[in-house]
Amino acid sequence: MKKLTVLIPVGNEINNIEEVINSVSFADEILVADSYSIDGTYEIAKKLATKVIRRDYQYSSSQKNWAIPQAKYNWILIVDADERVTVELKEEIQELLKNPPKEYNAYWIGRNNYFMGEKVNYSGWRNDGVIRLFKKDYCKYEDKYVHAKLIVNGKVSKLKNKLYHNTYTTLDKHIEKLNRYASLQAKDYQNHTLRLTPYHFFIKPAWAFFKHYIIQMGFRDGLIGFTIAYLRGYSVFIRYVKLWLIRN
């Protein structure tokens, strides 16, 4: 079987760190990239992980591109602190690594998303997936502040089983996260967004809500779906407000 490094980027994840490490205990190396946590995350990671590396947080893709070359093994699985590797996914990865097809250098992994304590079946999250299992010699994240894609040199396949993903802790913390992302996205949009107009502040947020709630059937998720759609609209609006503030 090919050796596997699991990379876990963290920053003040005291409520998640133990469970996420336990879910990847099958890995040959557990590498935690810590952004100088001050809530006890670092101390727990030191006890449970194979290795902990530390660096001031700039943005997600920068942190991952810094950590990936420090992995001991060529096959890497990235797992965020709010994700868990299920037993079924673990077994599929182990089976794959016994004799990985040479034509594929990376694999998509789907995610079962949970929000406010309930599974999200629609709302644009139904077919959520990320490229997380890959050979480090063939992959690198694009230099982008938010939602950076993994650039793969070669073919990409897909695993059958999914990650468990619970992005929600409390509503206040989730809104804090959206505000933080909006600040970073404003930097991404600085160079390719022309003059800001009412279109950016009214039409685009309204479209984001309509897309998630109506087109992607968020209404079928009840209050959860409405909340997600509303927050998507809010995040688009606040992104352009922050971009306006940068320019002014």
C-alpha positions in Angstrom: 0.0 0.0 0.0 1.2 3.5 -0.8 2.0 5.6 2.2 -0.4 8.5 3.0 0.0 11.8 4.7 -3.1 13.5 6.0 -2.8 17.3 6.1 -5.0 19.2 8.5 -4.9 23.0 8.4 -6.1 24.5 11.7 -6.5 27.8 13.6 -8.2 27.8 17.0 -10.1 24.6 16.4 -10.3 23.3 20.0 -13.8 21.9 19.4 -12.7 19.9 16.3 -9.1 19.0 16.6 -9.4 15.7 18.5 -12.2 14.3 16.5 -10.7 15.2 13.1 -7.4 13.6 14.0 -9.1 10.5 15.3 -11.0 10.2 12.1 -7.7 10.0 10.1 -5.9 7.7 12.5 -5.3 5.2 9.7 -2.8 7.6 7.9 0.9 6.9 7.9 1.5 10.5 8.8 -0.8 13.1 10.3 0.6 16.6 9.6 -1.2 19.5 11.3 -0.5 23.0 10.0 -1.4 25.3 12.8 -1.9 29.1 12.5 -0.6 29.8 16.0 -3.7 28.8 17.8 -4.2 30.2 21.3 -7.2 28.1 22.4 -5.4 24.8 23.2 -5.6 23.4 19.6 -1.8 23.3 19.3 -1.3 21.4 22.5 -3.8 18.7 21.6 -2.4 18.4 18.1 1.1 17.9 19.5 -0.1 14.9 21.5 -2.2 13.3 18.8 -0.6 14.1 15.4 2.6 12.8 13.9 4.0 16.3 13.3 2.8 19.9 13.9 4.1 22.8 11.9 3.3 26.5 12.6 3.0 29.6 10.5 1.1 32.9 10.7 -2.1 32.6 8.7 -2.3 34.7 5.5 -4.9 32.9 3.5 -6.0 29.3 2.9 -4.2 28.5 -0.4 -1.0 30.1 0.8 -1.1 28.1 4.0 -1.7 24.8 2.1 0.9 25.5 -0.5 3.4 26.1 2.3 2.5 22.9 4.1 2.1 20.4 1.2 5.9 20.2 0.4 6.5 19.3 4.1 4.5 16.1 3.9 6.6 13.0 4.2 4.7 11.0 1.6 3.7 11.7 -2.0 0.0 10.8 -1.5 -1.8 13.5 0.5 -5.3 13.8 1.8 -6.3 17.2 3.0 -9.0 17.3 5.7 -10.3 20.5 7.2 -10.9 20.7 10.9 -14.7 20.7 10.5 -14.6 17.6 8.3 -14.5 13.9 9.2 -13.3 10.9 7.2 -16.1 8.2 7.5 -15.3 4.5 7.9 -16.6 3.9 4.3 -14.3 6.7 2.9 -11.3 5.4 4.9 -11.8 1.9 3.5 -12.1 3.2 -0.1 -8.9 5.2 0.2 -7.0 2.3 1.7 -8.2 0.0 -1.1 -7.3 2.6 -3.7 -3.8 3.0 -2.3 -3.1 -0.7 -2.6 -2.7 -0.2 -6.3 -3.5 3.3 -7.4 -4.2 3.7 -11.2 -1.2 5.4 -12.8 -3.3 7.7 -15.0 -4.9 9.6 -12.1 -3.0 12.2 -10.0 -5.9 13.4 -7.9 -9.4 12.5 -6.8 -12.6 14.5 -6.1 -14.3 13.7 -2.8 -18.0 14.6 -2.2 -19.2 16.1 1.1 -22.3 15.5 3.1 -23.0 18.9 4.6 -24.6 19.7 7.9 -25.8 23.1 9.0 -27.6 24.2 12.2 -27.7 20.5 13.3 -29.4 19.2 10.1 -28.2 17.6 6.9 -28.5 20.0 3.9 -30.0 18.1 1.0 -30.4 21.0 -1.5 -29.5 24.7 -1.3 -26.6 24.4 -3.8 -24.8 22.0 -1.5 -26.3 18.8 -2.9 -23.4 18.0 -5.2 -20.7 19.6 -3.2 -17.2 18.2 -3.9 -13.6 19.0 -3.4 -10.3 17.6 -4.8 -8.6 16.4 -1.6 -6.7 13.2 -2.4 -3.7 13.8 -4.6 0.0 13.3 -5.4 1.9 16.3 -4.1 4.4 16.3 -7.0 1.6 17.1 -9.5 -0.7 19.5 -7.6 -0.7 23.0 -6.2 -3.3 25.5 -5.2 -3.9 28.6 -7.3 -2.8 31.8 -5.6 -6.2 33.2 -4.6 -7.5 34.5 -1.3 -10.8 32.5 -1.2 -12.1 29.3 -2.8 -8.8 28.6 -4.5 -8.8 25.5 -6.8 -6.3 22.8 -6.7 -4.4 22.9 -10.0 -3.7 19.3 -11.1 -1.1 18.3 -13.7 -2.8 15.2 -15.0 -6.2 13.4 -14.9 -8.6 13.6 -12.0 -11.0 10.9 -10.9 -13.7 10.7 -8.2 -14.2 8.6 -5.1 -17.6 7.1 -4.3 -17.8 7.8 -0.6 -18.0 11.3 1.0 -16.6 13.4 3.7 -18.8 14.4 6.7 -18.7 18.2 6.8 -20.2 20.3 9.6 -19.4 24.0 8.8 -21.7 25.3 11.5 -20.8 25.9 15.2 -23.0 28.9 16.1 -24.8 31.4 13.9 -22.6 34.2 15.3 -19.4 32.4 14.4 -20.7 31.5 11.0 -21.5 35.1 10.2 -18.0 36.0 11.5 -16.6 33.5 9.0 -18.6 35.0 6.2 -17.3 38.5 7.1 -13.8 37.2 7.1 -14.2 35.5 3.7 -15.9 38.7 2.3 -12.8 40.7 3.3 -10.5 38.3 1.5 -12.8 38.0 -1.6 -12.8 41.8 -1.9 -9.1 41.6 -2.5 -9.6 38.9 -5.1 -12.2 41.1 -6.9 -10.1 44.2 -6.7 -8.3 43.6 -10.0 -11.2 42.3 -12.2 -14.2 44.2 -11.0 -14.7 47.5 -12.7 -16.8 50.5 -11.4 -19.1 49.4 -8.6 -22.8 50.1 -9.4 -26.2 49.3 -7.9 -26.0 46.0 -9.9 -23.3 44.8 -7.4 -25.1 46.0 -4.3 -28.7 45.0 -5.2 -29.0 42.6 -8.2 -26.1 40.3 -7.4 -27.1 39.7 -3.7 -30.7 39.2 -4.8 -29.7 36.7 -7.5 -27.5 34.8 -5.0 -30.6 34.4 -2.7 -32.9 33.4 -5.6 -30.4 30.9 -7.0 -29.9 29.1 -3.7 -33.5 29.2 -2.5 -35.4 28.7 -5.7 -33.2 27.3 -8.5 -31.2 25.1 -6.2 -34.4 24.3 -4.2 -33.3 25.5 -0.9 -36.9 25.9 0.1 -37.0 22.1 0.4 -34.5 22.4 3.3 -37.0 24.5 5.2 -35.7 27.1 7.6 -32.1 25.8 7.0 -32.5 26.4 3.3 -33.9 29.9 3.8 -31.0 30.8 6.2 -28.4 29.5 3.8 -29.9 31.5 0.9 -30.2 34.6 3.0 -26.6 34.4 4.2 -25.4 33.8 0.6 -27.0 37.0 -0.4 -25.6 38.8 2.6 -22.1 37.5 1.8 -22.3 38.9 -1.8 -23.5 42.2 -0.6 -20.9 42.6 2.1 -18.1 41.6 -0.3 -18.8 44.5 -2.5 -19.2 46.9 0.5 -15.7 45.8 1.6 -14.4 46.3 -1.9 -15.9 49.8 -1.9 -14.2 50.5 1.4 -10.8 49.3 -0.1 -11.2 51.7 -3.0 -12.3 54.6 -0.8 
